[in-house]
């Protein structure tokens, strides 16, 4: 399916629906889930047949790239492993109950299933996952002409005709709704144990500019200038001509995380009490026991509380990232950042090491930090906002730039351990993350090397802003930032 070349953005609106409308939506979501699982199962079957063939294994070893691509295309045709072929298979399922979904929703489900298998095929995922009962959270149409349609303030789908809710004082939604609707998407959210349905309108163009209702001033804007970002698993350091900062990512979720851990421990105690046969004497899970897990009513209530807290955490984290992204863009439109492989940081260490006392070190790395703080989400949000202005994040070559090792004053590279948080220049010291952000901001046009002349020219004002930020951090009382050597 060809992607649209025009820019687009999403407007999420509440739906005004009756009990019968909700019952119909429940039915359509369940049908979509079953159809998706059927399509995914067939796609996976064809892929496994293709992968197990001798021709496929031989082609993988081919050195010539052009010949390799040609052979793979021929194999895909032979084993009917193309999106076109999967779409033909899905069409045969569109009888009886599935016919209510329509060809547009079917096409989107085919695209979703085919991409899921391809992710596994090319090493971007370990396995594909079938959707469990009640876990289908979105269905969408291919365009606004058929299936789910927006018409004059109403969402029309089969016999459903539900008005969208736009408040009189919501000037942003009123402006956005005037843009052309590309396609619509139903979203299901579970809030406090109940399912609520929303509609997402994918609109053509760029989002309207938000203004203060009282003063009329523009809330978010993009200014001209360079901004260097050094982002970690829990913190972000950025440098511009007007500001140098080292911040904790989404500090608002810290209290939520504490409550979340309490509930998780409570659930673990409950599981162990009601399922003693599922655990060995040493506390590990007994994989030989194939009986179903018993869940008490108290366990289910606690589970719902945890689910609601996780939902709040997602909402707060995204809002925090949106606000920070807007502020960074107000400092400059040329954003420079190192390329980061977060999936590798999530994996457990393969090496077994011991500490000074002879005890084994934990193999856990940064999986929990990345899950809680979601630094890659912030980068994606910044990049999305830049694309509205025909721009994008400039990703520097991490291996050639070596921002964490470079010393622009002596023009040398010095390797440092992770616990070395300061760069010692003799008369003064510079915090490592802030200095990296400064160096990243001053890369050359090819993004492959730090421009030393730029660094020398701008170092004096950076040093002044750096010292101001260090004084602020010393007085902020943030334990995480104090671990950054401050």
N, C-alpha and C positions, 0 to 999 in steps of 0.2 A: 504494500500500500504506500503510495507516494506521500511524502510529508509536505505540508503546506510551506511555501516559501515566505509568506508574509508573517510579520511578528504577531504574537497573540498573548493574551493574558486571561486569567480566570476570575470570574465573579461568582462567589458562593452566596446563594439566597435561600431563605427558608421557604418551605412549601406549605400552603394552606390546604389540608386534606381531611377527608372524613374517615370514619372507621372502615368503611367499605373500600375507600381508596388505599388505605394502609394495608388492608388484607390483599388487595390486588398487587400492590408493590412487593409485599412479602412473597407472593406467588411468583412474580417475575424474577426476583432475585434468586429464588431457589431453582427455578428453571435455568437461569443463566449459569448457576453453579454446576448443575448437573451436565449441561451442555458443554461447558468449559472442560470439565473433568473427562468427558467422553472424547473431546477433541484432543486434549493433552495426552490421554492414554494412547490414542491412535498415532499421534505424532511421535511419541516416545517409542512405540513399537517399530515404526518405520525407521527411525534413527538407529535403533539397536540392530535391526537387520542390515542396514547399510554399513554400520561401523564394524560389524563382525565379518563382513565379506573380505576376501583376499585382495580384491581390486582396491578397496578403500585403504587397507593396510599398506599395500604397495605404493599407492599414490601419496600417502603421508611421508614416505621416504624420498620422494622425488625432490631433486635439488632445483631444477628449473622452475621458477615461480609462475611464469606464464603458462607453461605446460601443466603445472600442478593445478592451477585454477581451472583450466579447460577440462582436465580429467575429473575434478570434483563436480563440475557442472554436469558432466555426462553421467556420473554415478548418481547424482541427485535426481536426474530425470529417470534413470533406470529403476530406482527404488521409490519413485514418486514422493521424494522428500523436497518439495517446494511449497511455498505458501499457496500457490495456485492449486496444487494437488490436494493439500489439506482442506482448502476451501471447497473443492469439489466433494470431498468426503463429507464435510459438515453439511453441505446442501442436502445430502441424502437423509440426514437426521431431521431436517426441518419439516417434519410431518406431525400431525396430531397436536400435542400440547406445545411443542417447540415452535410451531408455526406462528404463535402469538408474539414471539420475540422479533421476528422480521430479519431480513437479510443483512441490514446494516449492523445490528447488534451482533449477529453471527460473524460477520467479517471482522469486527473488532476483537471478538473472542478468539478467532483463528489467529489473528496477528499476535495476540497476547500469549497464546499457547506456543506458537512457533518461535517467538522470541525467547520464551522461557527455556525451550529445549536447546536453542542455539547458544544461549548463555552457558549451559552446561557443556555443549560441544566444544566451545572455544576457551574453556577453562575459567570462565568468569563466575561459575557457580558449581558446587559439588553435586547437586541433585535438583530435580524439579519437585515441586510440592503440589499435591492435589488439595483442593479447597475443601475443608471440613464443613459439615452442616452448620448453617447459620453464620459462616465466616466470609460470605461474599459481601464485600462492602462497596462495590461500585459497578455500574454498568453504563455504557455510553454508546452513542450512535456515531455513524461515520460522518454525517453532515446534518444540516438543519432542515433538510427537505423531507426526510422520511423517518420513521421510528420515533425517537424522542425529539419533539419539536418545540420551539418557543414561538408563540403566536400572541401578539398584543397583550402581554402581561400574564399569559397562561402557558403552562407546560402541557402539551397534548401528546398522549401516547395511547394508541388503541382507543379504548372507551374512556380513558382517564382524561380529565380536563381540570387541572389544578392551578389556581392563581399563585404567583410568586409574591412574597411579602417584601415590599420596599417601603421603609418608613419615610414620612414627609421630611424629616430633618436629615435624612441620609443623602447628602448632596453628591457624594462619591458614586453611590449606586445609581442615582438618577442620571448622572453624566455618562457612566459606563454603559448603561443599558441602551444608549443611543447608537453605540457601535454595532457593526454587523456581527451576528451570532454565527460562528463557524459550525459548532455542534454542541450538544448538551450531554450532561453526565449526571446520573442519579448517584447520590452518596448516602450511605447509611452510617449513622453514628450511634454508638451505644453510650448513653449518658445516664449514670446512676441506675444501671440495670435495665433501662428502657431504650428501645430502638426509635430513632427519629430520622426522617428522610429530608434531604436537602437536594437542591439542584445546583450544578456548577455550569455556568455558561462560559464557554471558551469563545472569547471575543477577539475580533481583529483589531490590530493597532497597538497602542501603548496605553497603560493605565492613566486615568485622569490625575492631574496634580491635586494633592490634598491641601486644603487651605484651612486656617483657623477660622472657626465660625464667628467669633467675636471681632477679631482684628482684621481678618481677611488676608493675613500673611501666609506665604507659602510654607508648608510644614517641612517638605522634603525637596531638596534641590541638588543638582550635581554641578560642582565647580571644576574649573580647570586646574590641573596640577598633578604632580607625581606623588604616589603613596607606596611605600614599601611595607610589606606585611611578612612577619615571621610568626607563623601560627604553630602551636604545639598541640598536645592532646587535651590540655585543660586551659591554656592561656593563649593570649594573642598580643603580640607587640607590633605597633605600627608607627611609621614615621612619615611626616609631611613637613612642609616648610613652616606650617603654623602650629603643629602639635606633635608631641612624642608621647606615646602612652604604652603602658603594660597593664593589661586587664585580664581578669578571670572571665572565662566564657560562661555565660548563663548562670551567674551567682544566685539568681532567684530560685533555682530548683534545688539548692542544697538542703533546705529544710524538708522539702518533699522527699528527697532521697533518704533522709533519716527515717521518716515515717514508713517509707516503702520497705526499708530493710527490716523494721520491726514486724511488719505484716508478713514478710517472706519467712522470717524465723518462726512466727506463729503458725504459719501453714505447714512448715516442716515438722514442727512438734506434733501437730494434729495428724499429719500423714503417718508418722511413725507410731502414734498411739492407736490409730484405727487399722493400720496394716502391718502388724508385727511380723507376719509371714513374708513380707516383701523385703525384709532387711536381714543381712547376715549379722553375726555376733559382733563383728568389728565396725558395724554401722553402715557398711556399703550396701548397695541394692542387690537383692538376690535375683539374678537374671533368669534363674531356672524356674521361678514361680510365674506361671502364665495366667493366674487368676486376675480378674478385674480389680482395679484400685477402688477402695471404698472411700466415699466422700461423705462426711457427716453434714448435717444442715448448717452447723456452725462453721464448718470449713468452707461451704459454698458462699455463705455470707461474707466471710473474710476475703474470699477470692474475688467477690464483686467489689469490695472496698479497694483491693489492690488494683483491679482493673480500672476503676475510676481515678485513682491516684496516678496511674500510668498515663491515662488520657490527659489529665491536667498537666502532667509533666511535659507531654508532647506539645500541648498548646502554648504553655509558657515558654518553652525552649524556642519554638518557632517564632513567637512574638519578639523574644529577646534578640534573636538573630536578625530579624527584620529591622528592628530599631538600630542595632549596631551597624548593619549594612548601610542603612540610610545615612548614618552619621559619617561613616568612612567615605562614602561617595560625596558628602558635602565638603570633604577635605581635598578631593581630587578625582579626576576621571581616568587617570592612567594608573592602574593598580598592578603592582608587581608582586609576585609570590613564587616561592619555591614549589616545585612539583613534589607531592607527597603520596606515598603508597600506604593508605590507611589500612587496607586489608592485610598487609604484612604485619603492621603493628598490632593488629588484633590477635594474631596467631600466638599460641604458646611457644616458648623457646624450646628448641630441640635438644640443646645442650644441658647436661646435668652437671651442676656446679655446687661447690660447698663454700660456706662462709668461713670466717676466721676461727669460729668455735667448732668447726667440723660438721655442722649441720647442713643438710641439703637446702639450697635456695629454691624458692618458688619458681615455677616455670611460667607463671602468669605474667603478662606484659601490660598492654594498655587497653585491653578489650573493654573493661568496665568504664574507663575514663572516656573512651571514644563513643561508647553507647550513650553515656549520660550527657556529655558536652556537645557531641555531634559537630566537630570542627568542619568536616567536609560539607555539611549542610550550609554553613555560613558562607563558604566559598561559592557554592552553587547559587545561593541567593544573590550575592554580589554580582556574579557573572550574569544572572538572569536580568538584573536591573540595568546592567551596562548594555546588554543587547538591545534594550529598548531605544538606545541612542546610537545604534550601529557600532558598538564597541564591545570589547571583551577583556577579561583578565589576561595579563601578559605573564605567562609561566616561564620562568628562567630555567636554564639548564643547571640543575643542582650539582652535578658532578664536575662541571668546569668552573662554576662560580665559587663554590665552597665558601659561602658567606660566614659560616661558623668558625672557619679556620683563618680567614684573611686578616692581615694587619696592614691597613693602607698607609700608615705613617712610615713603617719600615719596608713596606712592599714585600712581605713574606707571608707564607702559609705555615701555621702552627697547629698541629692536631691537639684537641683538648678532650678530656674526659667529660662525661655528661654532668658530673657534679661540679665542674669548674664553671661558675656562673659569672665571672668577671674577666675582662680583658685588661691586663696591667700594662699601662703605658709609662710607668715610672713615676712621673709627677702626679698622675691622676689615674683613676680606674673608670671603665665604662661597662655597664651591665651588658652581658652577652646577648640576650634576646633583642634588646633595644638597638645594640650595635649592628646585629644581623639585619634588622629591619632597615637601618640607615644604609648599609651596604647594598641591600637588595634594591633600594630605591635608586641607587646610583649605578646601575648596570649599563652596559653599552647598548647600542641599537639592535645588535644581533642577539641580545639576551644571553650571551655566552661568557662574558667576562665583566668584572667590576671596573668601571671607569675611574681610575685613581685621581685624575685631574678634577673630576666632579666632586669626589670625596673631600679633597683638600680645600676646594672652594667653599663647600657648604658645611665643613666640620665645626666651625666656631659657633654658628647658630644652633646646630644640633647639640653641641655640648651644653649650651645654656638651657635648652629645653629638656635635655636629659637630666640635668641636675635638679630642675624644678620637679620633674616627675619622680625622681628618687626620693626627694623630700616628702612628696605626697604619699608615696608608698610606705615610707617609714611610719607615718602617722595614721594609716588607714586601718591597721589592725587585722588585715587579711592573712590568715595562716598560710594559705596556699601561695600567695605572692611572697610571703616571707621566706618560703622554701626556695625561691628563685635567687637566693643569695643576698636578700635585702634585710 
